[in-house]
Amino acid sequence: MTRNSWRRDEPDSPCLSVCVIHPSAGICIGCHRTAEEVRMWASFDHEERLRLLGELPSRKRLLQKRRGGRRGRLQK
């Protein structure tokens, strides 16, 4: 039996094995999911997984550091 026989036709988890929840943003700094979304991933159906994967890129900007000082205030 090969490993492929155990694969489901589902989107792969976005986990990057970083698993640290940012204290103020409330999302993982690796995959950008909330702790609840990480916990529930296995129970999500295909559509829920695709919806969540579509939201993750926009969450990345929540974690980007702003440059300090005057230069940081001028860039928008």
mmJSON file of the N, C-alpha and C atoms, coordinates in Angstrom:
{"data_MODEL":{"atom_site":{
"group_PDB":["ATOM","ATOM","ATOM","ATOM","ATOM","ATOM","ATOM","ATOM","ATOM","ATOM","ATOM","ATOM","ATOM","ATOM","ATOM","ATOM","ATOM","ATOM","ATOM","ATOM","ATOM","ATOM","ATOM","ATOM","ATOM","ATOM","ATOM","ATOM","ATOM","ATOM","ATOM","ATOM","ATOM","ATOM","ATOM","ATOM","ATOM","ATOM","ATOM","ATOM","ATOM","ATOM","ATOM","ATOM","ATOM","ATOM","ATOM","ATOM","ATOM","ATOM","ATOM","ATOM","ATOM","ATOM","ATOM","ATOM","ATOM","ATOM","ATOM","ATOM","ATOM","ATOM","ATOM","ATOM","ATOM","ATOM","ATOM","ATOM","ATOM","ATOM","ATOM","ATOM","ATOM","ATOM","ATOM","ATOM","ATOM","ATOM","ATOM","ATOM","ATOM","ATOM","ATOM","ATOM","ATOM","ATOM","ATOM","ATOM","ATOM","ATOM","ATOM","ATOM","ATOM","ATOM","ATOM","ATOM","ATOM","ATOM","ATOM","ATOM","ATOM","ATOM","ATOM","ATOM","ATOM","ATOM","ATOM","ATOM","ATOM","ATOM","ATOM","ATOM","ATOM","ATOM","ATOM","ATOM","ATOM","ATOM","ATOM","ATOM","ATOM","ATOM","ATOM","ATOM","ATOM","ATOM","ATOM","ATOM","ATOM","ATOM","ATOM","ATOM","ATOM","ATOM","ATOM","ATOM","ATOM","ATOM","ATOM","ATOM","ATOM","ATOM","ATOM","ATOM","ATOM","ATOM","ATOM","ATOM","ATOM","ATOM","ATOM","ATOM","ATOM","ATOM","ATOM","ATOM","ATOM","ATOM","ATOM","ATOM","ATOM","ATOM","ATOM","ATOM","ATOM","ATOM","ATOM","ATOM","ATOM","ATOM","ATOM","ATOM","ATOM","ATOM","ATOM","ATOM","ATOM","ATOM","ATOM","ATOM","ATOM","ATOM","ATOM","ATOM","ATOM","ATOM","ATOM","ATOM","ATOM","ATOM","ATOM","ATOM","ATOM","ATOM","ATOM","ATOM","ATOM","ATOM","ATOM","ATOM","ATOM","ATOM","ATOM","ATOM","ATOM","ATOM","ATOM","ATOM","ATOM","ATOM","ATOM","ATOM","ATOM","ATOM","ATOM","ATOM","ATOM","ATOM","ATOM","ATOM","ATOM","ATOM","ATOM","ATOM","ATOM","ATOM","ATOM","ATOM"],
"id":[1,2,3,4,5,6,7,8,9,10,11,12,13,14,15,16,17,18,19,20,21,22,23,24,25,26,27,28,29,30,31,32,33,34,35,36,37,38,39,40,41,42,43,44,45,46,47,48,49,50,51,52,53,54,55,56,57,58,59,60,61,62,63,64,65,66,67,68,69,70,71,72,73,74,75,76,77,78,79,80,81,82,83,84,85,86,87,88,89,90,91,92,93,94,95,96,97,98,99,100,101,102,103,104,105,106,107,108,109,110,111,112,113,114,115,116,117,118,119,120,121,122,123,124,125,126,127,128,129,130,131,132,133,134,135,136,137,138,139,140,141,142,143,144,145,146,147,148,149,150,151,152,153,154,155,156,157,158,159,160,161,162,163,164,165,166,167,168,169,170,171,172,173,174,175,176,177,178,179,180,181,182,183,184,185,186,187,188,189,190,191,192,193,194,195,196,197,198,199,200,201,202,203,204,205,206,207,208,209,210,211,212,213,214,215,216,217,218,219,220,221,222,223,224,225,226,227,228],
"type_symbol":["N","C","C","N","C","C","N","C","C","N","C","C","N","C","C","N","C","C","N","C","C","N","C","C","N","C","C","N","C","C","N","C","C","N","C","C","N","C","C","N","C","C","N","C","C","N","C","C","N","C","C","N","C","C","N","C","C","N","C","C","N","C","C","N","C","C","N","C","C","N","C","C","N","C","C","N","C","C","N","C","C","N","C","C","N","C","C","N","C","C","N","C","C","N","C","C","N","C","C","N","C","C","N","C","C","N","C","C","N","C","C","N","C","C","N","C","C","N","C","C","N","C","C","N","C","C","N","C","C","N","C","C","N","C","C","N","C","C","N","C","C","N","C","C","N","C","C","N","C","C","N","C","C","N","C","C","N","C","C","N","C","C","N","C","C","N","C","C","N","C","C","N","C","C","N","C","C","N","C","C","N","C","C","N","C","C","N","C","C","N","C","C","N","C","C","N","C","C","N","C","C","N","C","C","N","C","C","N","C","C","N","C","C","N","C","C","N","C","C","N","C","C","N","C","C","N","C","C"],
"label_atom_id":["N","CA","C","N","CA","C","N","CA","C","N","CA","C","N","CA","C","N","CA","C","N","CA","C","N","CA","C","N","CA","C","N","CA","C","N","CA","C","N","CA","C","N","CA","C","N","CA","C","N","CA","C","N","CA","C","N","CA","C","N","CA","C","N","CA","C","N","CA","C","N","CA","C","N","CA","C","N","CA","C","N","CA","C","N","CA","C","N","CA","C","N","CA","C","N","CA","C","N","CA","C","N","CA","C","N","CA","C","N","CA","C","N","CA","C","N","CA","C","N","CA","C","N","CA","C","N","CA","C","N","CA","C","N","CA","C","N","CA","C","N","CA","C","N","CA","C","N","CA","C","N","CA","C","N","CA","C","N","CA","C","N","CA","C","N","CA","C","N","CA","C","N","CA","C","N","CA","C","N","CA","C","N","CA","C","N","CA","C","N","CA","C","N","CA","C","N","CA","C","N","CA","C","N","CA","C","N","CA","C","N","CA","C","N","CA","C","N","CA","C","N","CA","C","N","CA","C","N","CA","C","N","CA","C","N","CA","C","N","CA","C","N","CA","C","N","CA","C","N","CA","C","N","CA","C","N","CA","C","N","CA","C","N","CA","C"],
"label_alt_id":[null,null,null,null,null,null,null,null,null,null,null,null,null,null,null,null,null,null,null,null,null,null,null,null,null,null,null,null,null,null,null,null,null,null,null,null,null,null,null,null,null,null,null,null,null,null,null,null,null,null,null,null,null,null,null,null,null,null,null,null,null,null,null,null,null,null,null,null,null,null,null,null,null,null,null,null,null,null,null,null,null,null,null,null,null,null,null,null,null,null,null,null,null,null,null,null,null,null,null,null,null,null,null,null,null,null,null,null,null,null,null,null,null,null,null,null,null,null,null,null,null,null,null,null,null,null,null,null,null,null,null,null,null,null,null,null,null,null,null,null,null,null,null,null,null,null,null,null,null,null,null,null,null,null,null,null,null,null,null,null,null,null,null,null,null,null,null,null,null,null,null,null,null,null,null,null,null,null,null,null,null,null,null,null,null,null,null,null,null,null,null,null,null,null,null,null,null,null,null,null,null,null,null,null,null,null,null,null,null,null,null,null,null,null,null,null,null,null,null,null,null,null,null,null,null,null,null,null],
"label_comp_id":["MET","MET","MET","THR","THR","THR","ARG","ARG","ARG","ASN","ASN","ASN","SER","SER","SER","TRP","TRP","TRP","ARG","ARG","ARG","ARG","ARG","ARG","ASP","ASP","ASP","GLU","GLU","GLU","PRO","PRO","PRO","ASP","ASP","ASP","SER","SER","SER","PRO","PRO","PRO","CYS","CYS","CYS","LEU","LEU","LEU","SER","SER","SER","VAL","VAL","VAL","CYS","CYS","CYS","VAL","VAL","VAL","ILE","ILE","ILE","HIS","HIS","HIS","PRO","PRO","PRO","SER","SER","SER","ALA","ALA","ALA","GLY","GLY","GLY","ILE","ILE","ILE","CYS","CYS","CYS","ILE","ILE","ILE","GLY","GLY","GLY","CYS","CYS","CYS","HIS","HIS","HIS","ARG","ARG","ARG","THR","THR","THR","ALA","ALA","ALA","GLU","GLU","GLU","GLU","GLU","GLU","VAL","VAL","VAL","ARG","ARG","ARG","MET","MET","MET","TRP","TRP","TRP","ALA","ALA","ALA","SER","SER","SER","PHE","PHE","PHE","ASP","ASP","ASP","HIS","HIS","HIS","GLU","GLU","GLU","GLU","GLU","GLU","ARG","ARG","ARG","LEU","LEU","LEU","ARG","ARG","ARG","LEU","LEU","LEU","LEU","LEU","LEU","GLY","GLY","GLY","GLU","GLU","GLU","LEU","LEU","LEU","PRO","PRO","PRO","SER","SER","SER","ARG","ARG","ARG","LYS","LYS","LYS","ARG","ARG","ARG","LEU","LEU","LEU","LEU","LEU","LEU","GLN","GLN","GLN","LYS","LYS","LYS","ARG","ARG","ARG","ARG","ARG","ARG","GLY","GLY","GLY","GLY","GLY","GLY","ARG","ARG","ARG","ARG","ARG","ARG","GLY","GLY","GLY","ARG","ARG","ARG","LEU","LEU","LEU","GLN","GLN","GLN","LYS","LYS","LYS"],
"label_asym_id":["A","A","A","A","A","A","A","A","A","A","A","A","A","A","A","A","A","A","A","A","A","A","A","A","A","A","A","A","A","A","A","A","A","A","A","A","A","A","A","A","A","A","A","A","A","A","A","A","A","A","A","A","A","A","A","A","A","A","A","A","A","A","A","A","A","A","A","A","A","A","A","A","A","A","A","A","A","A","A","A","A","A","A","A","A","A","A","A","A","A","A","A","A","A","A","A","A","A","A","A","A","A","A","A","A","A","A","A","A","A","A","A","A","A","A","A","A","A","A","A","A","A","A","A","A","A","A","A","A","A","A","A","A","A","A","A","A","A","A","A","A","A","A","A","A","A","A","A","A","A","A","A","A","A","A","A","A","A","A","A","A","A","A","A","A","A","A","A","A","A","A","A","A","A","A","A","A","A","A","A","A","A","A","A","A","A","A","A","A","A","A","A","A","A","A","A","A","A","A","A","A","A","A","A","A","A","A","A","A","A","A","A","A","A","A","A","A","A","A","A","A","A","A","A","A","A","A","A"],
"label_entity_id":["1","1","1","1","1","1","1","1","1","1","1","1","1","1","1","1","1","1","1","1","1","1","1","1","1","1","1","1","1","1","1","1","1","1","1","1","1","1","1","1","1","1","1","1","1","1","1","1","1","1","1","1","1","1","1","1","1","1","1","1","1","1","1","1","1","1","1","1","1","1","1","1","1","1","1","1","1","1","1","1","1","1","1","1","1","1","1","1","1","1","1","1","1","1","1","1","1","1","1","1","1","1","1","1","1","1","1","1","1","1","1","1","1","1","1","1","1","1","1","1","1","1","1","1","1","1","1","1","1","1","1","1","1","1","1","1","1","1","1","1","1","1","1","1","1","1","1","1","1","1","1","1","1","1","1","1","1","1","1","1","1","1","1","1","1","1","1","1","1","1","1","1","1","1","1","1","1","1","1","1","1","1","1","1","1","1","1","1","1","1","1","1","1","1","1","1","1","1","1","1","1","1","1","1","1","1","1","1","1","1","1","1","1","1","1","1","1","1","1","1","1","1","1","1","1","1","1","1"],
"label_seq_id":[1,1,1,2,2,2,3,3,3,4,4,4,5,5,5,6,6,6,7,7,7,8,8,8,9,9,9,10,10,10,11,11,11,12,12,12,13,13,13,14,14,14,15,15,15,16,16,16,17,17,17,18,18,18,19,19,19,20,20,20,21,21,21,22,22,22,23,23,23,24,24,24,25,25,25,26,26,26,27,27,27,28,28,28,29,29,29,30,30,30,31,31,31,32,32,32,33,33,33,34,34,34,35,35,35,36,36,36,37,37,37,38,38,38,39,39,39,40,40,40,41,41,41,42,42,42,43,43,43,44,44,44,45,45,45,46,46,46,47,47,47,48,48,48,49,49,49,50,50,50,51,51,51,52,52,52,53,53,53,54,54,54,55,55,55,56,56,56,57,57,57,58,58,58,59,59,59,60,60,60,61,61,61,62,62,62,63,63,63,64,64,64,65,65,65,66,66,66,67,67,67,68,68,68,69,69,69,70,70,70,71,71,71,72,72,72,73,73,73,74,74,74,75,75,75,76,76,76],
"pdbx_PDB_ins_code":[null,null,null,null,null,null,null,null,null,null,null,null,null,null,null,null,null,null,null,null,null,null,null,null,null,null,null,null,null,null,null,null,null,null,null,null,null,null,null,null,null,null,null,null,null,null,null,null,null,null,null,null,null,null,null,null,null,null,null,null,null,null,null,null,null,null,null,null,null,null,null,null,null,null,null,null,null,null,null,null,null,null,null,null,null,null,null,null,null,null,null,null,null,null,null,null,null,null,null,null,null,null,null,null,null,null,null,null,null,null,null,null,null,null,null,null,null,null,null,null,null,null,null,null,null,null,null,null,null,null,null,null,null,null,null,null,null,null,null,null,null,null,null,null,null,null,null,null,null,null,null,null,null,null,null,null,null,null,null,null,null,null,null,null,null,null,null,null,null,null,null,null,null,null,null,null,null,null,null,null,null,null,null,null,null,null,null,null,null,null,null,null,null,null,null,null,null,null,null,null,null,null,null,null,null,null,null,null,null,null,null,null,null,null,null,null,null,null,null,null,null,null,null,null,null,null,null,null],
"Cartn_x":[0.845,0.0,0.898,0.549,1.348,0.745,1.556,1.064,-0.05,-0.017,-1.036,-2.434,-2.52,-3.841,-4.527,-3.753,-4.311,-4.628,-4.229,-4.473,-5.939,-6.47,-7.825,-7.722,-8.753,-8.78,-9.265,-8.461,-8.786,-7.609,-7.869,-6.761,-5.842,-4.538,-3.565,-3.637,-3.25,-3.192,-2.137,-2.406,-1.416,-0.328,-0.34,0.609,2.051,2.875,4.301,5.154,4.526,5.192,5.893,5.34,5.845,5.013,3.706,2.765,3.001,2.997,3.085,1.965,1.077,-0.035,0.432,0.295,0.683,-0.246,0.313,-0.522,-1.573,-1.281,-2.281,-3.153,-2.596,-3.38,-4.241,-3.814,-4.588,-4.511,-3.498,-3.328,-1.913,-1.759,-0.457,0.474,1.713,2.648,3.134,2.882,3.279,2.196,1.034,-0.026,-1.141,-1.156,-2.131,-3.546,-3.664,-4.971,-5.1,-6.342,-6.575,-6.376,-6.23,-6.074,-7.301,-8.467,-9.701,-9.695,-9.247,-9.19,-8.177,-7.061,-6.065,-6.7,-7.367,-7.989,-9.08,-9.853,-11.0,-10.671,-9.444,-9.085,-9.517,-9.251,-9.564,-11.06,-11.89,-13.339,-13.96,-13.196,-13.724,-13.956,-15.05,-15.27,-14.483,-14.555,-13.779,-14.017,-15.28,-15.619,-15.104,-15.222,-14.729,-13.214,-12.513,-11.06,-10.676,-11.356,-11.053,-11.352,-12.45,-12.799,-11.716,-11.296,-10.266,-8.939,-8.551,-7.305,-7.343,-8.52,-8.663,-8.515,-8.829,-8.728,-7.312,-6.493,-5.187,-4.244,-4.151,-3.21,-3.489,-4.751,-5.063,-4.712,-4.597,-4.234,-2.743,-1.953,-0.497,-0.115,-0.817,-0.472,-0.716,-1.532,-1.754,-0.481,0.447,1.666,2.89,2.76,3.917,4.296,5.575,6.066,6.118,5.742,5.837,7.226,7.824,9.122,8.935,9.852,9.729,10.126,9.852,10.267,9.481,10.042,9.38,9.122,10.081,9.932,8.709,8.493,7.341,6.021,5.98,4.743,4.438,5.467,5.26,4.831,5.202,4.86,3.478,2.627,1.275,0.902],
"Cartn_y":[-1.171,0.0,1.244,2.221,3.444,4.53,5.527,6.659,7.411,7.427,8.156,7.585,6.33,5.75,6.402,7.077,7.75,9.209,9.745,11.16,11.382,12.455,12.879,13.973,14.12,15.181,16.466,16.972,18.174,19.136,20.426,21.389,21.071,21.176,20.944,22.047,21.696,22.672,23.726,24.981,26.037,26.087,25.136,25.132,25.118,25.997,26.069,25.571,24.975,24.452,25.539,26.742,27.832,27.883,27.875,27.722,28.661,29.949,30.962,31.966,32.126,33.064,34.455,35.412,36.797,37.339,37.93,38.333,39.396,40.343,41.385,41.078,40.434,40.121,38.877,37.965,36.758,35.718,35.822,34.847,34.277,33.089,32.432,33.22,33.42,34.178,33.361,32.059,31.219,31.095,30.598,30.304,31.34,32.26,33.35,32.901,31.718,31.267,31.586,31.69,31.835,30.469,30.465,29.198,28.306,28.909,28.151,27.527,28.262,27.727,26.595,26.712,25.631,24.386,24.573,23.448,22.784,23.575,23.061,22.584,22.793,22.5,21.09,20.086,18.702,18.475,19.258,19.074,19.949,20.875,21.73,20.914,21.217,20.567,21.31,20.806,21.337,22.837,23.247,24.65,25.559,25.104,25.902,26.087,25.034,25.13,26.112,26.022,26.942,28.386,28.606,29.956,30.509,29.705,30.144,30.397,29.512,29.705,31.003,31.377,32.628,33.862,33.738,34.871,35.097,34.066,34.143,35.2,35.389,36.41,37.813,38.159,39.499,39.651,38.552,38.607,38.86,38.542,38.691,40.127,41.081,42.49,42.903,42.15,42.442,42.247,41.461,41.14,41.887,42.638,43.343,44.493,44.565,45.623,46.94,47.981,49.325,49.847,50.508,51.119,52.254,52.392,53.4,54.786,55.739,57.114,57.815,58.901,59.745,58.985,58.191,57.455,56.527,55.884,55.005,55.744,56.95,57.732,58.255,58.479,59.047,58.003,56.75,55.706,55.153,55.185,54.63,53.843],
"Cartn_z":[0.0,0.0,0.0,-0.804,-0.882,-0.018,0.264,1.056,0.341,-0.974,-1.731,-1.509,-1.098,-0.863,0.339,1.193,2.357,2.085,0.934,0.624,0.311,0.885,0.55,-0.492,-1.259,-2.262,-1.594,-0.681,0.079,0.011,0.168,0.221,1.4,1.163,2.224,3.266,4.465,5.548,5.226,5.549,5.31,6.386,7.312,8.432,7.932,8.519,8.199,9.36,10.349,11.553,12.356,12.343,13.176,14.456,14.334,15.442,16.624,16.348,17.393,17.14,18.112,17.971,18.383,17.467,17.742,18.824,19.889,21.026,20.723,19.858,19.599,18.388,17.363,16.164,16.363,17.233,17.49,16.394,15.522,14.448,14.483,13.93,13.881,12.961,13.393,12.565,11.369,11.359,10.235,9.178,9.581,8.606,8.577,9.532,9.614,9.967,10.568,11.05,12.538,13.0,14.436,15.091,16.407,17.128,16.908,16.865,16.626,15.23,14.222,12.861,12.756,13.46,13.478,14.093,15.213,15.916,15.077,14.344,13.599,12.182,11.716,10.323,9.899,10.708,10.335,10.14,10.799,10.67,9.585,9.013,7.948,6.683,5.987,4.698,3.612,2.41,1.287,1.084,1.093,0.857,1.969,3.214,4.341,4.26,3.872,3.731,2.629,1.493,0.393,0.772,1.48,1.925,2.835,3.79,4.725,4.008,3.112,2.363,1.559,1.073,0.338,1.213,2.499,3.43,3.953,3.972,4.631,4.063,2.745,2.244,2.78,2.969,3.476,4.955,5.666,7.085,7.292,6.303,6.443,6.785,6.221,6.466,7.911,8.638,10.055,10.876,10.342,11.074,10.57,9.484,8.947,9.861,10.131,11.0,10.251,10.943,10.383,10.701,9.732,9.986,10.975,11.875,12.913,12.451,13.283,13.034,11.955,11.488,10.491,9.201,8.771,7.522,7.577,8.704,8.849,8.792,9.311,9.285,7.892,7.079,5.751,4.735,4.925,3.963,4.262,3.256,3.403,2.203],
"occupancy":[1.0,1.0,1.0,1.0,1.0,1.0,1.0,1.0,1.0,1.0,1.0,1.0,1.0,1.0,1.0,1.0,1.0,1.0,1.0,1.0,1.0,1.0,1.0,1.0,1.0,1.0,1.0,1.0,1.0,1.0,1.0,1.0,1.0,1.0,1.0,1.0,1.0,1.0,1.0,1.0,1.0,1.0,1.0,1.0,1.0,1.0,1.0,1.0,1.0,1.0,1.0,1.0,1.0,1.0,1.0,1.0,1.0,1.0,1.0,1.0,1.0,1.0,1.0,1.0,1.0,1.0,1.0,1.0,1.0,1.0,1.0,1.0,1.0,1.0,1.0,1.0,1.0,1.0,1.0,1.0,1.0,1.0,1.0,1.0,1.0,1.0,1.0,1.0,1.0,1.0,1.0,1.0,1.0,1.0,1.0,1.0,1.0,1.0,1.0,1.0,1.0,1.0,1.0,1.0,1.0,1.0,1.0,1.0,1.0,1.0,1.0,1.0,1.0,1.0,1.0,1.0,1.0,1.0,1.0,1.0,1.0,1.0,1.0,1.0,1.0,1.0,1.0,1.0,1.0,1.0,1.0,1.0,1.0,1.0,1.0,1.0,1.0,1.0,1.0,1.0,1.0,1.0,1.0,1.0,1.0,1.0,1.0,1.0,1.0,1.0,1.0,1.0,1.0,1.0,1.0,1.0,1.0,1.0,1.0,1.0,1.0,1.0,1.0,1.0,1.0,1.0,1.0,1.0,1.0,1.0,1.0,1.0,1.0,1.0,1.0,1.0,1.0,1.0,1.0,1.0,1.0,1.0,1.0,1.0,1.0,1.0,1.0,1.0,1.0,1.0,1.0,1.0,1.0,1.0,1.0,1.0,1.0,1.0,1.0,1.0,1.0,1.0,1.0,1.0,1.0,1.0,1.0,1.0,1.0,1.0,1.0,1.0,1.0,1.0,1.0,1.0,1.0,1.0,1.0,1.0,1.0,1.0,1.0,1.0,1.0,1.0,1.0,1.0],
"B_iso_or_equiv":[0.0,0.0,0.0,0.0,0.0,0.0,0.0,0.0,0.0,0.0,0.0,0.0,0.0,0.0,0.0,0.0,0.0,0.0,0.0,0.0,0.0,0.0,0.0,0.0,0.0,0.0,0.0,0.0,0.0,0.0,0.0,0.0,0.0,0.0,0.0,0.0,0.0,0.0,0.0,0.0,0.0,0.0,0.0,0.0,0.0,0.0,0.0,0.0,0.0,0.0,0.0,0.0,0.0,0.0,0.0,0.0,0.0,0.0,0.0,0.0,0.0,0.0,0.0,0.0,0.0,0.0,0.0,0.0,0.0,0.0,0.0,0.0,0.0,0.0,0.0,0.0,0.0,0.0,0.0,0.0,0.0,0.0,0.0,0.0,0.0,0.0,0.0,0.0,0.0,0.0,0.0,0.0,0.0,0.0,0.0,0.0,0.0,0.0,0.0,0.0,0.0,0.0,0.0,0.0,0.0,0.0,0.0,0.0,0.0,0.0,0.0,0.0,0.0,0.0,0.0,0.0,0.0,0.0,0.0,0.0,0.0,0.0,0.0,0.0,0.0,0.0,0.0,0.0,0.0,0.0,0.0,0.0,0.0,0.0,0.0,0.0,0.0,0.0,0.0,0.0,0.0,0.0,0.0,0.0,0.0,0.0,0.0,0.0,0.0,0.0,0.0,0.0,0.0,0.0,0.0,0.0,0.0,0.0,0.0,0.0,0.0,0.0,0.0,0.0,0.0,0.0,0.0,0.0,0.0,0.0,0.0,0.0,0.0,0.0,0.0,0.0,0.0,0.0,0.0,0.0,0.0,0.0,0.0,0.0,0.0,0.0,0.0,0.0,0.0,0.0,0.0,0.0,0.0,0.0,0.0,0.0,0.0,0.0,0.0,0.0,0.0,0.0,0.0,0.0,0.0,0.0,0.0,0.0,0.0,0.0,0.0,0.0,0.0,0.0,0.0,0.0,0.0,0.0,0.0,0.0,0.0,0.0,0.0,0.0,0.0,0.0,0.0,0.0],
"pdbx_formal_charge":[null,null,null,null,null,null,null,null,null,null,null,null,null,null,null,null,null,null,null,null,null,null,null,null,null,null,null,null,null,null,null,null,null,null,null,null,null,null,null,null,null,null,null,null,null,null,null,null,null,null,null,null,null,null,null,null,null,null,null,null,null,null,null,null,null,null,null,null,null,null,null,null,null,null,null,null,null,null,null,null,null,null,null,null,null,null,null,null,null,null,null,null,null,null,null,null,null,null,null,null,null,null,null,null,null,null,null,null,null,null,null,null,null,null,null,null,null,null,null,null,null,null,null,null,null,null,null,null,null,null,null,null,null,null,null,null,null,null,null,null,null,null,null,null,null,null,null,null,null,null,null,null,null,null,null,null,null,null,null,null,null,null,null,null,null,null,null,null,null,null,null,null,null,null,null,null,null,null,null,null,null,null,null,null,null,null,null,null,null,null,null,null,null,null,null,null,null,null,null,null,null,null,null,null,null,null,null,null,null,null,null,null,null,null,null,null,null,null,null,null,null,null,null,null,null,null,null,null],
"auth_seq_id":[1,1,1,2,2,2,3,3,3,4,4,4,5,5,5,6,6,6,7,7,7,8,8,8,9,9,9,10,10,10,11,11,11,12,12,12,13,13,13,14,14,14,15,15,15,16,16,16,17,17,17,18,18,18,19,19,19,20,20,20,21,21,21,22,22,22,23,23,23,24,24,24,25,25,25,26,26,26,27,27,27,28,28,28,29,29,29,30,30,30,31,31,31,32,32,32,33,33,33,34,34,34,35,35,35,36,36,36,37,37,37,38,38,38,39,39,39,40,40,40,41,41,41,42,42,42,43,43,43,44,44,44,45,45,45,46,46,46,47,47,47,48,48,48,49,49,49,50,50,50,51,51,51,52,52,52,53,53,53,54,54,54,55,55,55,56,56,56,57,57,57,58,58,58,59,59,59,60,60,60,61,61,61,62,62,62,63,63,63,64,64,64,65,65,65,66,66,66,67,67,67,68,68,68,69,69,69,70,70,70,71,71,71,72,72,72,73,73,73,74,74,74,75,75,75,76,76,76],
"auth_comp_id":["MET","MET","MET","THR","THR","THR","ARG","ARG","ARG","ASN","ASN","ASN","SER","SER","SER","TRP","TRP","TRP","ARG","ARG","ARG","ARG","ARG","ARG","ASP","ASP","ASP","GLU","GLU","GLU","PRO","PRO","PRO","ASP","ASP","ASP","SER","SER","SER","PRO","PRO","PRO","CYS","CYS","CYS","LEU","LEU","LEU","SER","SER","SER","VAL","VAL","VAL","CYS","CYS","CYS","VAL","VAL","VAL","ILE","ILE","ILE","HIS","HIS","HIS","PRO","PRO","PRO","SER","SER","SER","ALA","ALA","ALA","GLY","GLY","GLY","ILE","ILE","ILE","CYS","CYS","CYS","ILE","ILE","ILE","GLY","GLY","GLY","CYS","CYS","CYS","HIS","HIS","HIS","ARG","ARG","ARG","THR","THR","THR","ALA","ALA","ALA","GLU","GLU","GLU","GLU","GLU","GLU","VAL","VAL","VAL","ARG","ARG","ARG","MET","MET","MET","TRP","TRP","TRP","ALA","ALA","ALA","SER","SER","SER","PHE","PHE","PHE","ASP","ASP","ASP","HIS","HIS","HIS","GLU","GLU","GLU","GLU","GLU","GLU","ARG","ARG","ARG","LEU","LEU","LEU","ARG","ARG","ARG","LEU","LEU","LEU","LEU","LEU","LEU","GLY","GLY","GLY","GLU","GLU","GLU","LEU","LEU","LEU","PRO","PRO","PRO","SER","SER","SER","ARG","ARG","ARG","LYS","LYS","LYS","ARG","ARG","ARG","LEU","LEU","LEU","LEU","LEU","LEU","GLN","GLN","GLN","LYS","LYS","LYS","ARG","ARG","ARG","ARG","ARG","ARG","GLY","GLY","GLY","GLY","GLY","GLY","ARG","ARG","ARG","ARG","ARG","ARG","GLY","GLY","GLY","ARG","ARG","ARG","LEU","LEU","LEU","GLN","GLN","GLN","LYS","LYS","LYS"],
"auth_asym_id":["A","A","A","A","A","A","A","A","A","A","A","A","A","A","A","A","A","A","A","A","A","A","A","A","A","A","A","A","A","A","A","A","A","A","A","A","A","A","A","A","A","A","A","A","A","A","A","A","A","A","A","A","A","A","A","A","A","A","A","A","A","A","A","A","A","A","A","A","A","A","A","A","A","A","A","A","A","A","A","A","A","A","A","A","A","A","A","A","A","A","A","A","A","A","A","A","A","A","A","A","A","A","A","A","A","A","A","A","A","A","A","A","A","A","A","A","A","A","A","A","A","A","A","A","A","A","A","A","A","A","A","A","A","A","A","A","A","A","A","A","A","A","A","A","A","A","A","A","A","A","A","A","A","A","A","A","A","A","A","A","A","A","A","A","A","A","A","A","A","A","A","A","A","A","A","A","A","A","A","A","A","A","A","A","A","A","A","A","A","A","A","A","A","A","A","A","A","A","A","A","A","A","A","A","A","A","A","A","A","A","A","A","A","A","A","A","A","A","A","A","A","A","A","A","A","A","A","A"],
"auth_atom_id":["N","CA","C","N","CA","C","N","CA","C","N","CA","C","N","CA","C","N","CA","C","N","CA","C","N","CA","C","N","CA","C","N","CA","C","N","CA","C","N","CA","C","N","CA","C","N","CA","C","N","CA","C","N","CA","C","N","CA","C","N","CA","C","N","CA","C","N","CA","C","N","CA","C","N","CA","C","N","CA","C","N","CA","C","N","CA","C","N","CA","C","N","CA","C","N","CA","C","N","CA","C","N","CA","C","N","CA","C","N","CA","C","N","CA","C","N","CA","C","N","CA","C","N","CA","C","N","CA","C","N","CA","C","N","CA","C","N","CA","C","N","CA","C","N","CA","C","N","CA","C","N","CA","C","N","CA","C","N","CA","C","N","CA","C","N","CA","C","N","CA","C","N","CA","C","N","CA","C","N","CA","C","N","CA","C","N","CA","C","N","CA","C","N","CA","C","N","CA","C","N","CA","C","N","CA","C","N","CA","C","N","CA","C","N","CA","C","N","CA","C","N","CA","C","N","CA","C","N","CA","C","N","CA","C","N","CA","C","N","CA","C","N","CA","C","N","CA","C","N","CA","C","N","CA","C","N","CA","C","N","CA","C","N","CA","C"],
"pdbx_PDB_model_num":[1,1,1,1,1,1,1,1,1,1,1,1,1,1,1,1,1,1,1,1,1,1,1,1,1,1,1,1,1,1,1,1,1,1,1,1,1,1,1,1,1,1,1,1,1,1,1,1,1,1,1,1,1,1,1,1,1,1,1,1,1,1,1,1,1,1,1,1,1,1,1,1,1,1,1,1,1,1,1,1,1,1,1,1,1,1,1,1,1,1,1,1,1,1,1,1,1,1,1,1,1,1,1,1,1,1,1,1,1,1,1,1,1,1,1,1,1,1,1,1,1,1,1,1,1,1,1,1,1,1,1,1,1,1,1,1,1,1,1,1,1,1,1,1,1,1,1,1,1,1,1,1,1,1,1,1,1,1,1,1,1,1,1,1,1,1,1,1,1,1,1,1,1,1,1,1,1,1,1,1,1,1,1,1,1,1,1,1,1,1,1,1,1,1,1,1,1,1,1,1,1,1,1,1,1,1,1,1,1,1,1,1,1,1,1,1,1,1,1,1,1,1,1,1,1,1,1,1]
}}}
